[in-house]
Amino acid sequence: MRLKNKVALITGGGSGIGEATVLRFSEEGAKIVINDVNAEDANKVAKKVKANGCEVLVCIADVTNKNDIEDMINKTIEKFGRLDILVNNAGINRDSFVKKMSEEQWDKVIEINLKGTFLCAQVALGQMIKQNYGRIINTASIGALGNIGQANYSASKAGVIGLTKTLALEGARYNINVNCVSPGATNTAMTANMPPEIAKFVKEKIPLKRFAEPKEIANMHLFLASEEASYITGQVIFVDGGISVGI
C-alpha cells in the first residue's frame, strides 16, 4: 500500500474530487481526516472509508477561519499523532462577466479558494516542520490560464499556483514537498448544471473529447502524496485531457 499509516487531511472531502481522493487514499492504507462544511456529506464519505478498513476523523470546519483550521489540525494530532499529507481541495465558483460581477462574488471566491488554501497550508506547515516531513497538494485549475466569466475563479487559481511555488521553496529545507494539480473540466457538481450545448462545446475543445472523472484527478493526488514523487516539488501538473496544450 502506497500510503500505509500516513495521515492525510483532505479539505472539501465530502463530495466530488475531494471524496474521490479520500476514497483513493483510504484504498492505499492512509488514515483519513475529512474536512467539509457539510456534515451530512462528510459523514457519508466517512462510512465508505470505514468500509475500506481505515481509520477516519471528520472535521467540520471553515477553511477561511484560522481558529477552525487550528482546531482541526489539533484534533488530527490528538487522534493520529501526526499529519503527513494535506490536500487543499475545498473550492467554489461564482461565475459572472467582469462588468456584472459583484464584490461579494469576487471576495467569496478569493477567500475560499486562495485564502483558504493559504491558511490550511500555513497551519499544517507548523506540524510538518516539527516532523521534518510533509506533502502538500494544492488545487488550481485550467481556469488559472484565463476563462470568460470566471475572473474571480481564474485569479484565485492563478494565485494558488504562485502560492504553491513559494511554499515549495520555503518547505524544501524541512523535507516538505508542495505541488499543485490543475484539473480541467471534471464530472462534479460544478459541471453538473452546465447547459448541454456548453458542455458539448467544451468537450469538443478537449483533445480527449470528454470530461475527467473525479478518480482520475485523485490518482494524481495519490502519486504526489506517495514516495514515488519524493523528488518532485514546486510543480503544477495539468490533468485536463490535453486542453492546456493548445492554450
TORBA-33099 format. One line per 2 residues: number of its first residue (from 1); their letters; for each residue z negated, x negated, y of N, C-alpha, C, CB. Coordinates in steps of 0.05 Angstrom, whole numbers, plus 5000, padded with zeros to 4 digits. Glycine has a CB too. Layout:
BEGIN
NUM = A = Z:X:Y:Z:X:Y:Z:X:Y:Z:X:Y  ...
***
This chain:
BEGIN
1 = MR = 5000:4983:4976:5000:5000:5000:5000:4983:5025:4976:5019:5000  5018:4989:5044:5022:4971:5067:5000:4973:5088:5048:4978:5079
3 = LK = 4984:4994:5088:4963:4997:5108:4936:5001:5095:4969:5020:5127  4932:4991:5071:4907:4996:5056:4883:4987:5072:4908:4982:5029
5 = NK = 4864:5006:5077:4839:5001:5091:4842:4996:5121:4824:4979:5078  4866:4997:5131:4870:4995:5160:4861:5021:5173:4899:4988:5167
7 = VA = 4850:5019:5197:4842:5043:5212:4862:5049:5234:4813:5040:5224  4874:5072:5233:4896:5079:5252:4890:5104:5268:4922:5082:5237
9 = LI = 4892:5102:5294:4889:5124:5312:4916:5133:5322:4869:5117:5336  4923:5158:5318:4949:5168:5328:4943:5191:5348:4966:5179:5304
11 = TG = 4952:5187:5373:4949:5208:5393:4971:5228:5390:4947:5196:5422  4966:5253:5397:4985:5274:5392:4992:5277:5363:5011:5268:5408
13 = GG = 4972:5273:5346:4977:5273:5317:4977:5300:5304:4956:5257:5304  4976:5321:5319:4975:5348:5307:5001:5361:5302:4960:5365:5325
15 = SG = 5023:5348:5310:5050:5361:5306:5072:5340:5310:5054:5385:5325  5096:5347:5303:5119:5331:5308:5118:5303:5298:5124:5330:5337
17 = IG = 5127:5284:5314:5127:5256:5306:5099:5246:5300:5140:5239:5328  5079:5255:5315:5052:5247:5311:5042:5255:5283:5034:5259:5332
19 = EA = 5047:5280:5275:5040:5290:5249:5054:5273:5227:5047:5319:5245  5080:5269:5231:5095:5253:5211:5083:5225:5208:5124:5251:5219
21 = TV = 5075:5213:5231:5063:5186:5230:5036:5186:5216:5060:5175:5258  5020:5206:5222:4994:5209:5208:4998:5210:5178:4979:5235:5218
23 = LR = 5017:5227:5169:5021:5230:5140:5033:5205:5128:5039:5254:5135  5051:5192:5142:5064:5168:5131:5043:5146:5129:5087:5159:5149
25 = FS = 5026:5143:5148:5005:5122:5147:4985:5128:5125:4990:5121:5174  4978:5154:5121:4959:5161:5100:4971:5155:5072:4951:5190:5103
27 = EE = 4997:5159:5070:5011:5153:5044:5009:5123:5038:5040:5161:5045  5005:5107:5059:5004:5078:5055:4975:5067:5056:5020:5063:5076
29 = GA = 4956:5086:5053:4928:5078:5049:4911:5074:5074:4927:5053:5035  4921:5082:5098:4905:5079:5122:4883:5099:5124:4924:5081:5147
31 = KI = 4862:5091:5138:4841:5110:5146:4850:5121:5173:4813:5096:5148  4850:5148:5176:4864:5160:5198:4846:5173:5218:4884:5181:5187
33 = VI = 4852:5169:5244:4839:5184:5265:4861:5200:5279:4824:5165:5286  4859:5227:5278:4878:5245:5290:4868:5254:5317:4885:5269:5272
35 = ND = 4883:5247:5338:4876:5257:5365:4897:5279:5373:4876:5234:5386  4887:5300:5384:4904:5321:5395:4887:5338:5414:4917:5338:5373
37 = VN = 4900:5354:5431:4886:5373:5447:4884:5400:5433:4899:5376:5475  4899:5403:5412:4900:5428:5397:4884:5424:5371:4929:5437:5391
39 = AE = 4860:5436:5370:4842:5432:5347:4854:5444:5322:4815:5444:5353  4867:5467:5324:4878:5480:5300:4899:5463:5287:4889:5508:5308
41 = DA = 4917:5452:5304:4939:5435:5293:4927:5410:5281:4959:5428:5315  4908:5398:5294:4897:5372:5285:4883:5376:5258:4877:5361:5305
43 = NK = 4868:5398:5255:4853:5403:5231:4872:5410:5207:4833:5425:5235  4894:5423:5213:4914:5428:5192:4925:5402:5181:4937:5446:5203
45 = VA = 4931:5384:5199:4942:5358:5190:4920:5342:5175:4952:5342:5215  4895:5344:5184:4873:5331:5171:4871:5339:5142:4847:5336:5186
47 = KK = 4875:5365:5136:4874:5375:5109:4895:5361:5091:4878:5405:5108  4919:5357:5103:4940:5343:5088:4933:5314:5083:4967:5345:5104
49 = VK = 4920:5302:5102:4911:5274:5098:4891:5272:5075:4899:5263:5124  4872:5291:5075:4852:5291:5054:4865:5295:5027:4831:5313:5059
51 = AN = 4886:5311:5026:4901:5316:5001:4914:5290:4991:4922:5338:5005  4920:5272:5009:4931:5246:5002:4909:5226:4993:4946:5234:5025
53 = GC = 4884:5236:4993:4861:5219:4984:4851:5200:5004:4869:5205:4960  4857:5204:5030:4849:5186:5051:4828:5197:5069:4873:5178:5068
55 = EV = 4811:5179:5080:4791:5188:5099:4804:5195:5126:4770:5165:5103  4792:5215:5139:4804:5223:5164:4782:5233:5184:4824:5246:5160
57 = LV = 4787:5227:5209:4769:5236:5231:4787:5250:5251:4754:5212:5244  4778:5274:5260:4793:5289:5280:4778:5286:5307:4796:5319:5272
59 = CI = 4793:5279:5328:4781:5276:5354:4797:5292:5374:4780:5246:5363  4786:5314:5384:4799:5330:5404:4792:5318:5431:4790:5360:5403
61 = AD = 4813:5306:5444:4808:5291:5468:4832:5292:5486:4799:5262:5462  4828:5291:5512:4849:5290:5532:4855:5261:5538:4840:5305:5558
63 = VT = 4880:5252:5533:4886:5224:5537:4887:5215:5566:4913:5218:5524  4885:5234:5584:4884:5227:5613:4856:5224:5623:4899:5248:5629
65 = NK = 4836:5229:5606:4808:5228:5613:4795:5204:5600:4793:5254:5605  4788:5184:5616:4777:5159:5604:4751:5163:5589:4773:5138:5626
67 = ND = 4734:5181:5598:4709:5187:5584:4715:5198:5556:4692:5207:5600  4735:5216:5554:4743:5227:5528:4753:5205:5510:4765:5248:5532
69 = IE = 4769:5187:5521:4780:5165:5504:4758:5146:5495:4801:5149:5520  4740:5139:5512:4718:5122:5504:4701:5135:5482:4700:5115:5529
71 = DM = 4697:5161:5485:4681:5175:5465:4697:5175:5438:4676:5204:5474  4723:5178:5439:4739:5178:5415:4739:5151:5401:4768:5186:5422
73 = IN = 4742:5130:5417:4741:5103:5405:4714:5097:5393:4749:5082:5426  4692:5105:5407:4665:5101:5397:4661:5116:5371:4645:5111:5418
75 = KT = 4671:5140:5369:4668:5155:5344:4684:5142:5321:4678:5184:5348  4707:5131:5328:4723:5116:5308:4707:5092:5297:4749:5107:5321
77 = IE = 4695:5077:5315:4680:5053:5307:4655:5062:5291:4671:5037:5332  4642:5083:5300:4618:5093:5285:4625:5100:5257:4606:5117:5300
79 = KF = 4648:5113:5253:4656:5122:5226:4668:5100:5209:4675:5145:5228  4686:5084:5221:4701:5065:5205:4695:5036:5210:4730:5070:5210
81 = GR = 4681:5030:5232:4673:5003:5237:4693:4986:5252:4666:4990:5212  4717:4996:5256:4738:4980:5270:4761:4999:5277:4748:4957:5252
83 = LD = 4780:4988:5292:4804:5001:5299:4827:4981:5298:4803:5015:5328  4845:4985:5279:4866:4965:5274:4892:4973:5288:4871:4962:5245
85 = IL = 4898:4998:5289:4924:5008:5298:4921:5031:5317:4942:5016:5274  4935:5030:5340:4936:5052:5358:4965:5060:5362:4923:5045:5386
87 = VN = 4972:5085:5356:4999:5095:5362:4996:5115:5385:5011:5109:5336  5007:5107:5408:5006:5124:5432:5030:5143:5430:5007:5107:5458
89 = NA = 5026:5166:5419:5047:5185:5415:5046:5210:5432:5047:5194:5386  5023:5216:5443:5020:5241:5459:5038:5240:5483:4991:5244:5469
91 = GI = 5052:5263:5487:5071:5264:5510:5081:5292:5514:5094:5245:5506  5091:5297:5538:5102:5323:5545:5127:5320:5562:5081:5340:5561
93 = NR = 5142:5341:5565:5164:5341:5585:5162:5367:5602:5192:5340:5570  5170:5365:5626:5171:5387:5645:5198:5384:5661:5146:5388:5664
95 = DS = 5220:5392:5648:5246:5386:5659:5254:5402:5683:5267:5389:5637  5268:5389:5701:5278:5402:5725:5296:5382:5740:5255:5413:5744
97 = FV = 5316:5393:5755:5331:5375:5772:5312:5365:5794:5355:5390:5784  5317:5341:5804:5300:5329:5824:5296:5347:5848:5312:5302:5833
99 = KK = 5318:5359:5858:5316:5375:5882:5298:5400:5878:5343:5384:5891  5293:5408:5853:5276:5431:5848:5249:5424:5836:5291:5450:5829
101 = MS = 5245:5398:5829:5221:5390:5814:5197:5392:5832:5224:5362:5804  5175:5404:5822:5151:5406:5838:5134:5381:5834:5135:5431:5829
103 = EE = 5116:5377:5852:5097:5354:5849:5081:5357:5824:5079:5352:5874  5074:5382:5817:5058:5387:5793:5073:5378:5768:5049:5416:5791
105 = QW = 5099:5385:5767:5115:5377:5745:5117:5346:5743:5144:5389:5747  5121:5333:5765:5122:5304:5766:5095:5292:5757:5129:5294:5794
107 = DK = 5074:5301:5770:5047:5289:5765:5038:5292:5736:5027:5301:5784  5043:5316:5725:5032:5322:5698:5046:5304:5677:5037:5351:5691
109 = VI = 5072:5300:5680:5087:5284:5660:5079:5255:5663:5117:5287:5664  5077:5245:5687:5069:5217:5692:5040:5213:5682:5071:5209:5722
111 = EI = 5023:5232:5687:4995:5229:5679:4991:5227:5649:4979:5253:5690  5004:5245:5634:5001:5245:5605:5017:5223:5592:5009:5272:5593
113 = NL = 5042:5220:5599:5059:5201:5585:5053:5172:5592:5088:5207:5591  5048:5167:5617:5044:5139:5626:5015:5132:5629:5059:5134:5652
115 = KG = 5000:5147:5645:4972:5141:5648:4957:5144:5622:4959:5160:5669  4964:5164:5606:4950:5168:5580:4954:5145:5562:4960:5193:5567
117 = TF = 4979:5134:5561:4985:5110:5545:4969:5086:5555:5015:5104:5545  4968:5083:5581:4953:5060:5593:4923:5062:5586:4956:5060:5623
119 = LC = 4911:5086:5590:4882:5089:5585:4875:5084:5556:4873:5116:5594  4891:5096:5537:4885:5092:5509:4887:5063:5501:4904:5110:5492
121 = AQ = 4908:5050:5511:4911:5021:5505:4889:5005:5517:4938:5011:5515  4881:5011:5541:4860:4996:5555:4834:4997:5539:4856:5007:5583
123 = VA = 4826:5021:5531:4801:5024:5517:4803:5012:5489:4793:5054:5515  4825:5016:5475:4828:5005:5448:4828:4974:5449:4854:5015:5436
125 = LG = 4839:4963:5470:4840:4934:5472:4813:4921:5470:4854:4925:5498  4793:4934:5482:4766:4924:5481:4756:4918:5453:4746:4942:5495
127 = QM = 4761:4938:5435:4753:4935:5407:4771:4915:5393:4754:4962:5393  4797:4916:5398:4815:4898:5384:4810:4869:5391:4844:4906:5390
129 = IK = 4803:4864:5416:4797:4836:5425:4772:4826:5409:4791:4835:5455  4752:4843:5406:4728:4835:5390:4736:4828:5362:4708:4858:5390
131 = QN = 4755:4842:5351:4764:4838:5323:4783:4814:5321:4777:4863:5312  4795:4806:5344:4817:4787:5344:4840:4797:5326:4807:4759:5334
133 = YG = 4845:4822:5329:4867:4835:5313:4873:4862:5324:4859:4836:5283  4898:4869:5325:4906:4896:5332:4936:4900:5333:4894:4903:5359
135 = RI = 4944:4925:5330:4971:4933:5332:4972:4958:5350:4984:4939:5304  4987:4956:5372:4990:4979:5390:5020:4986:5390:4980:4973:5419
137 = IN = 5026:5011:5385:5054:5021:5385:5056:5043:5405:5062:5030:5356  5071:5038:5426:5075:5058:5447:5100:5074:5442:5075:5045:5474
139 = TA = 5102:5097:5456:5126:5114:5453:5141:5117:5479:5117:5142:5443  5165:5106:5480:5183:5111:5502:5202:5132:5494:5198:5084:5511
141 = SI = 5228:5129:5501:5248:5149:5494:5275:5139:5503:5242:5176:5507  5296:5149:5491:5323:5144:5501:5325:5153:5530:5344:5159:5484
143 = GA = 5307:5173:5537:5307:5183:5565:5299:5161:5585:5288:5205:5567  5287:5140:5576:5279:5118:5594:5304:5106:5608:5263:5097:5580
145 = LG = 5327:5110:5596:5352:5099:5607:5364:5118:5628:5372:5094:5585  5351:5141:5632:5360:5160:5651:5372:5185:5638:5381:5147:5670
147 = NI = 5365:5208:5649:5376:5233:5637:5375:5255:5658:5361:5241:5612  5396:5270:5661:5397:5291:5681:5375:5312:5675:5425:5305:5681
149 = GQ = 5360:5319:5696:5339:5339:5694:5313:5328:5684:5348:5360:5676  5311:5302:5680:5286:5290:5669:5277:5266:5686:5291:5282:5640
151 = AN = 5278:5268:5712:5269:5246:5728:5240:5238:5723:5272:5252:5758  5223:5258:5719:5195:5252:5714:5191:5240:5686:5178:5278:5716
153 = YS = 5204:5251:5666:5202:5241:5639:5214:5213:5637:5217:5260:5619  5238:5209:5648:5251:5183:5647:5234:5162:5661:5279:5185:5661
155 = AS = 5223:5169:5684:5206:5149:5698:5181:5142:5682:5198:5161:5726  5169:5163:5669:5145:5157:5653:5151:5139:5630:5133:5184:5643
157 = KA = 5174:5144:5617:5181:5128:5593:5190:5100:5600:5202:5142:5577  5204:5097:5623:5211:5071:5633:5185:5055:5639:5229:5072:5657
159 = GV = 5166:5069:5650:5140:5057:5656:5126:5047:5631:5122:5076:5671  5128:5063:5610:5116:5056:5584:5128:5030:5573:5119:5078:5563
161 = IG = 5154:5026:5577:5167:5002:5569:5156:4978:5584:5198:5004:5573  5154:4980:5610:5142:4958:5626:5114:4952:5618:5144:4964:5655
163 = LT = 5098:4974:5613:5070:4971:5605:5069:4956:5578:5057:4998:5603  5086:4964:5560:5087:4951:5533:5091:4921:5535:5109:4964:5516
165 = KT = 5110:4913:5551:5116:4884:5553:5092:4869:5565:5141:4880:5570  5079:4881:5585:5056:4867:5597:5033:4866:5577:5048:4882:5622
167 = LA = 5028:4888:5563:5006:4888:5543:5011:4868:5521:5004:4916:5531  5036:4864:5514:5043:4845:5493:5036:4816:5502:5073:4846:5486
169 = LE = 5043:4810:5527:5036:4784:5538:5006:4779:5540:5049:4781:5566  4992:4800:5548:4963:4797:5551:4948:4797:5525:4952:4818:5570
171 = GA = 4959:4811:5505:4946:4814:5479:4951:4792:5459:4953:4840:5467  4972:4777:5464:4981:4757:5444:4959:4737:5437:5005:4742:5454
173 = RY = 4944:4728:5456:4923:4708:5451:4901:4718:5433:4911:4698:5477  4899:4745:5431:4879:4757:5414:4890:4768:5388:4865:4780:5429
175 = NI = 4914:4759:5381:4927:4769:5356:4932:4799:5357:4910:4761:5332  4939:4809:5381:4945:4837:5384:4975:4840:5390:4928:4850:5407
177 = NV = 4989:4853:5373:5018:4858:5376:5022:4885:5389:5033:4856:5349  5039:4886:5409:5045:4911:5423:5075:4915:5425:5033:4910:5452
179 = NC = 5084:4937:5414:5113:4943:5414:5117:4972:5422:5125:4938:5386  5142:4979:5425:5149:5006:5435:5172:5017:5419:5156:5005:5465
181 = VS = 5169:5042:5410:5190:5056:5397:5202:5077:5416:5180:5071:5371  5229:5076:5418:5243:5095:5436:5260:5114:5419:5261:5079:5457
183 = PG = 5250:5137:5412:5266:5156:5396:5288:5168:5413:5248:5178:5385  5309:5176:5399:5329:5194:5410:5321:5222:5404:5357:5188:5399
185 = AT = 5340:5241:5407:5334:5269:5401:5324:5272:5373:5359:5286:5406  5301:5286:5370:5288:5289:5345:5280:5318:5340:5262:5271:5344
187 = NT = 5281:5326:5316:5275:5354:5309:5245:5360:5311:5285:5361:5280  5236:5365:5336:5208:5372:5342:5208:5396:5360:5193:5347:5355
189 = AM = 5183:5403:5368:5181:5426:5386:5196:5422:5413:5151:5432:5392  5198:5397:5421:5212:5391:5446:5241:5399:5445:5209:5362:5453
191 = TA = 5253:5397:5422:5282:5404:5420:5287:5431:5407:5296:5382:5403  5266:5443:5396:5269:5469:5382:5281:5491:5400:5243:5478:5371
193 = NM = 5274:5491:5425:5283:5512:5443:5308:5504:5459:5261:5519:5463  5321:5482:5451:5345:5474:5464:5367:5494:5458:5354:5445:5455
195 = PP = 5381:5504:5479:5403:5523:5474:5424:5511:5454:5418:5530:5501  5434:5527:5436:5452:5517:5415:5476:5501:5426:5463:5540:5399
197 = EI = 5487:5510:5449:5510:5496:5460:5503:5468:5470:5523:5512:5482  5478:5466:5481:5468:5440:5490:5463:5421:5466:5443:5443:5507
199 = AK = 5450:5433:5445:5444:5417:5421:5470:5406:5409:5429:5434:5401  5491:5423:5408:5516:5415:5397:5528:5392:5414:5536:5439:5396
201 = FV = 5527:5395:5440:5537:5375:5458:5523:5348:5454:5534:5384:5487  5496:5349:5452:5481:5324:5448:5488:5311:5422:5450:5330:5450
203 = KE = 5489:5327:5401:5496:5316:5374:5523:5302:5374:5495:5338:5353  5542:5313:5388:5568:5301:5389:5568:5274:5403:5587:5320:5404
205 = KI = 5549:5269:5420:5547:5243:5434:5533:5222:5416:5532:5246:5460  5519:5231:5396:5504:5213:5378:5523:5202:5356:5479:5227:5365
207 = PL = 5526:5176:5353:5544:5166:5332:5539:5177:5304:5542:5136:5332  5513:5181:5297:5507:5192:5271:5509:5223:5270:5479:5184:5263
209 = KR = 5515:5235:5293:5521:5264:5295:5499:5282:5285:5546:5270:5279  5474:5274:5289:5452:5291:5282:5427:5282:5297:5446:5291:5252
211 = FA = 5407:5300:5298:5381:5292:5309:5365:5277:5287:5365:5317:5319  5346:5261:5296:5328:5248:5277:5308:5268:5266:5313:5225:5291
213 = EP = 5298:5262:5242:5275:5276:5231:5250:5261:5239:5278:5279:5200  5228:5274:5244:5203:5260:5252:5195:5237:5234:5181:5280:5254
215 = KE = 5200:5241:5208:5192:5219:5189:5208:5194:5194:5196:5229:5160  5232:5196:5204:5249:5172:5210:5237:5156:5232:5277:5180:5216
217 = IA = 5224:5169:5252:5210:5155:5273:5184:5143:5262:5204:5174:5297  5171:5159:5245:5146:5150:5233:5150:5125:5216:5133:5172:5216
219 = NM = 5173:5123:5203:5179:5099:5187:5179:5074:5204:5205:5102:5173  5189:5076:5229:5189:5053:5247:5160:5047:5256:5207:5058:5271
221 = HL = 5145:5068:5261:5116:5063:5268:5103:5048:5245:5102:5090:5272  5108:5056:5220:5096:5043:5197:5104:5013:5196:5105:5057:5171
223 = FL = 5129:5007:5200:5138:4980:5199:5124:4963:5220:5169:4978:5203  5123:4973:5245:5110:4958:5266:5080:4955:5262:5116:4971:5293
225 = AS = 5068:4974:5248:5039:4972:5243:5032:4954:5219:5028:5000:5237  5052:4948:5203:5048:4932:5179:5049:4902:5184:5068:4940:5158
227 = EE = 5040:4887:5165:5041:4858:5167:5070:4847:5166:5024:4845:5145  5088:4864:5157:5116:4856:5157:5127:4850:5185:5133:4877:5144
229 = AS = 5113:4862:5205:5122:4858:5233:5103:4840:5249:5123:4886:5247  5090:4822:5234:5069:4805:5246:5079:4786:5268:5056:4789:5225
231 = YI = 5105:4780:5269:5116:4762:5289:5133:4777:5310:5132:4740:5276  5129:4803:5311:5144:4820:5330:5125:4830:5351:5159:4843:5315
233 = TG = 5130:4824:5376:5113:4836:5397:5129:4837:5423:5087:4819:5401  5123:4856:5440:5136:4860:5465:5164:4872:5463:5138:4834:5479
235 = QV = 5171:4884:5440:5198:4894:5436:5200:4924:5439:5207:4886:5408  5223:4933:5447:5230:4961:5450:5251:4967:5429:5239:4969:5479
237 = IF = 5245:4984:5410:5263:4990:5388:5273:5019:5391:5250:4985:5361  5299:5022:5394:5311:5048:5397:5317:5059:5369:5337:5047:5414
239 = VD = 5306:5082:5363:5312:5096:5338:5326:5122:5346:5285:5102:5320  5352:5120:5350:5366:5141:5365:5394:5148:5353:5370:5132:5393
241 = GG = 5399:5139:5329:5425:5146:5317:5448:5131:5329:5430:5175:5318  5442:5111:5346:5463:5095:5358:5472:5103:5386:5486:5095:5340
243 = IS = 5459:5123:5397:5469:5133:5423:5465:5113:5445:5455:5159:5430  5444:5097:5444:5439:5077:5466:5460:5055:5466:5412:5065:5462
245 = VG = 5475:5052:5445:5495:5031:5444:5517:5036:5465:5508:5029:5416  5522:5061:5469:5544:5068:5488:5535:5074:5516:5558:5092:5478
247 = I = 5509:5070:5522:5499:5076:5549:5500:5051:5566:5470:5087:5547
***
